[in-house]
């Protein structure tokens, strides 16, 4: 299927955002996609804050974006916007790093007052970076994410159904984006496999 880069922009080592993303990674993997996780907080702080474009870790992160068909961007909401940590990474990517890619924006926060942060803060940035298709994003309240002892999460039913729907829509959008190429390849394979007289007819 598709290669998906799953990016957590949380600076916290016990982040609900990151754990929620890893939970959703499992759903996408189960649908046949190849999911690559990236926690921005694991990148060297000196490279991010010093805008070291040539640092191997930053070069590696850029390569992950280049190789992805789709990108999930997850962030906690701080001061009605996405995290500063996420911004430091996005600032180090090429202007059109998301060109041709399908993107799913997700956010977490403590109050529904932040629910519009995706549309008014994050979505415009993703659009400016050339994203081909930004699917419907989703905001999840912190209290709807229960962290388990083993590190996983349980999502409250109040959020789970809608969250699963946007993830599935993202998956379908990725498949639709790849379908023309797949269909052409399938058609060529059918012609090659067909008897010569059938092709001539």
Secondary structure, 3 states (H helix, E strand, C coil): CCEEEEEECCCCCCCHHHHHHHHHHHHHHHCCCEEEEEEHHHCCHHHHHCCCCCCHHHHHHHHHHHHCCEEEEEEECECCECCHHHHHHHHHCCCCCCECCEEEEEEEECCHHHCCHHHHHHHHHHHHCCECEECCCEEEEHHHEEECCCCCEEECHHHHHHHHHHHHHHHHHHHHHHHHHHHHHHHHHHHHHCCHHHHHC
